[in-house]
Amino acid sequence: QLQLVESGGGLVQPGGSLRLSCVASGFTLERYAIGWFRQAPGKEREGVSCISRGSGGSTSFADSVKGRFTISRDNALNTVYLQMNNLKPEDTAIYYCAARNYICSHYANDFGSWGQGTQVTVSS
């Protein structure tokens, strides 16, 4: 059974940090590009970051999170992480990870497998 499970969300004050995890079951994460997306109430789902498939692990980020977020992959643990630093209220959203058996993309429709999402709330 193919499954992606996100964890690590929560409530954090502005300027704080969180690390989100995306654990894959039923397939080898290394074979897939993994994207992180987020969706806030009343907003479109937007691509946040992506890490490429294979051993290369090239990464990309949305302009809104460049310099603050880092994506990484631990193939031994079949897990992709999103390290989020210097969080801002506008980062508040449900965060999803998604898998694509092709190159990286920031378009949600390009991804076929999705996790259930984890809530990130940034507020004082």
Disulfide bonds with the S-S distance in Angstrom:
Cys22-Cys97 2.04
Cys50-Cys104 2.17
